[in-house]
Structures are given as C-alpha cells and as structure tokens.
C-alpha cells in the first residue's frame, strides 16, 4: 500500500509539473500580447492624431482599453492558476521527500522550541530531522502554531477521539487536503503573523460625526467633478475647483492618520485573507461526517451571507487601501475622497463582522492542523491510531518503532507497562539502543495524545504528561556543568509531579556526570522517590547493581539491550529483553578506536 501511495505522489507531481509548464507558456504569451496591444494602440493614436482623425483616435483608445482590461483579467487568472499548479507540484515533491525520510529544507519549527519544556529538547520535536518536519503540512501561520501547540501538550480523551475521527475522514481525501494546502501556499506566506490583523479587528473603529462625513462624501466629489467640467468649458473660473481641492485635502487630513494606521497594521496579515477565502469556500462546499469537522463547518456558516464572500469584501477594501501610495489613487483621492469612502466601508465591515472573523481564523487553523496530521497518516498507512485508555498509568504496544527512522532500518519492540510508581530500569551496553527506545516510547506517546497515528501495529496509552531528562549539556553562558544541568532537570521533574495527570518520565543514563559511588547512591534515592510518586517511567543506566532494587520495591522491573561480540565485530539486535544486561562492549569499542587495552 505504501508503494502505491508513493507512486500516486510521483504521478501527481508529474501532472502538476506539466500543468505549470503549460500555464507558464500561456502567461508569457499573454504578457507579449499586452505589450503588442499597447504598442499598436500607441502607433494608431499617433497616426490618427497626425491625420487629425479624432473619431478613429477615440475608437482606438476605447478598443485598446477594453482589450487591455480583458487581457489583464485573463492574465491574473492564469497567474493564479500557475501559482496553484506550482504549489501542488511542490506539495507532492515534499510528500515524496518525507516518504524517503529526507526532511532537509523543511520548516523546522525552531521558533516554537522551549529549552525548559518537559520534552522539546530530548525528543526531536522541533529542529533538524524533527517530528515537526515530518508532520507539518500547514499552509497558514495560525495552523502552524496550532500544530506546534498540539505537539507540546496532550489533549483530553474527548479531544483525542474527535481528532482521530477527523484525521481518519480527511486522510483518504487527498484532493481536499492538497487543494486546501495549495490555496494557502499560493496566496500567502506561512511566516505571515496574523496577530496584528486580529488585534486591529478587535479594536473599535467607529467614526465620530460619520453622518457629516457621509454628507461630505456625497457633496464634495460631485462639486469637484462639476466645477472641473464647467471650468474646462470656460463657464467657470478655474480657481473654483482648485479651492474645492484644497478643502478636500483638509477633510482628508482628518482621517489620514487613522487610514495610515489601518494600512500599516494590516499590511502583512491581509495578504493571507485571499487564501483564507478560498479555504473557507472549500469547507463551505464539503460535507463532513465526523463530529469535530461538522462542528467546525457550522462555525463559518452565516445567515446573512457566506463567510467566504464576507472575507472577499474585506480583502477588496484592504487591497484598495494598500494602493494609497499609487499616484493614480492620490489624484482620485483628492477628487473623490477615496480615503473617507474606504474608511467608512472598513468601519461598517468591522461593526458587522469583527466578532466572526476570529472564529473563522480559529476554524481554518484547526482544520489546517488536522489536515496536516491526516497527510502524515495517509503517507504512513502502517501506522495505527492508539486506543486511549480511561485507566491511569497504561502503556502497551506491539511492533513499536521510531517514526523518524527509515522503515527499512527501523527495529520495533513489543512492550507493556502498567501501574502507578512503576519504573522500567533499563541496562545495556553502549550503542545498544537504550536511548532510542526511550525516545521511541516518548515520541509515540506525543503522537497518540495529539490525535495522530503512532508508529506501531497496536498501542494503548492513557492520558499522561511526558517528561524527559536525556540530553543534559554544559552551559558556558550560565556557568552550568552537564551534571548540574541534569540535577536541575530532575528537580523540574519532581516539581511537576502532582495528583492530577500522571507523569511518564524518561531518564537516560541517570546521574552520568558524577563518580560511580555517588551516582549509585543518588540513583537509588531517586528511584525510591519516583516509585512512591504519582508517576511512572523509564530509567536507563550502566550501573548493573541498580537492578537489585527490584528486590526491595514493587513495580520496578529490569529490562536490557544487549550486544554480541564476534571476533572484532560487535553486533546489536536493538531488542528489548527482560532482565539485567549480560553483555558489555565498552572495552571492545575502545580497542576499535585505537586505545591499547590488554585482553
């Protein structure tokens, strides 16, 4: 099945590449036709003027303008279709790269990384070759933020089940998902921050003396045009329209700073409104069956008019305001008081719709994140949705693997772990897979608790909070050693344990930065403390003697990863085995690195 999906992506990539090529040729042809019309019309006007043929000149101007406007509209349509085809081609190229486990060049989400987060640092959630890069297919800034948030915090049981059903519905609907993504990427940059636009939409833009402005808007442009016409015919002094123009400038000065504030604060965010309009149109025209998607669709249905048309009207207003620096606009502004006209329009729009648009943004962002997870699910048909247990302290998995490791290199394990205070004490030789196994469990818990499928044939997990202590490093800026950094991390773990949501902890190479005696003593004390807490989890270590603690404490079990030395070769099977590790390879590894150690 995975091979068929891969071939489908290849086919779609080729199809959209061909479409983009044809549209690019068409776009270039239309550009040249526009140039030829302009040149031809110019020559015709010059010849007509030379022959003093006013009728021909007027006819040429009218025909040329009509043809130019029609071509401009067609040119704009072709340009939009070209951007869509190019976006679709890139989307399928990206899917192929993800299936090849090549995540280079994708947005890494590093801006969402938090060094103090319970697991960001250790589980490759963000950054190079990260979970975010593997899953993220969002096409909006808010959708990306939503996905990053879901990767950072588990949802409630009800939310997880709602998301699972939504993802299951969206996953096979490839056209919907890729069109949704393409509209977003063809119309806007996902780096655009909508927050300034949202903040502006929340603010009151009511206009004082709006009645007076409406009267001036009705009277002054008419007076301006009439006086210009009369002065041109010689029946009125030319100074009259000039005086009206100065008066118009004074009136415009009253709203200048307010209109400028609108353009500055919406300059970036409004660019994404066109994408949002097309995405809302897709949602409006799609029938959903899952409860969450059905609910989300209802949030954009409007009794007055469609949400997409409402967004279109806002886009048109803001688009005109963004063209204020255009010389043509400035002239028309003085003549027709355009700033006042558009400012009244925007005030009316906000009064009628500002309460709705925040909800629409939230709807788009959630569907964007759900479609992203659905794309991840579709590309990994062997991954399964976990069962969310209503019990506490439950993890059970069959063929559990790490999603960031290529499928042909991935080694899977079966595992079962239950009970408050339970601790899996994992011993093992160097490079045998202890750390990878801890990350495998952690990453799949994150996936399962955000509503995504997991890299397993079967998995059951209860609601829990993951906490890791694995990559403690020196911090020269803070003058902190790796050992002290680990102690601070363990302190954070202990402080985070409460009696509400169970903690699943993962401690790799516990207290590795100190001597053997202190490490053993400290690790024993820590394990006893964790065993008595509202938590459960994993502790890996090279300290074999720690395994004896199973004789003292209930709920502590020994597991190990082993290696086999044959001659100069060290072989690993990366399989989790019950019991304490019985094979060691540090001496052999040092010898292979050139350290002369006697046999």
Order of alpha helices (4+ residues) and beta strands (2+ residues): alpha-alpha-alpha-alpha-alpha-alpha-alpha-alpha-alpha-alpha-alpha-alpha-alpha-alpha-beta-beta-beta-beta-alpha-beta-beta-alpha-beta-alpha-beta-beta-beta-beta-beta-alpha
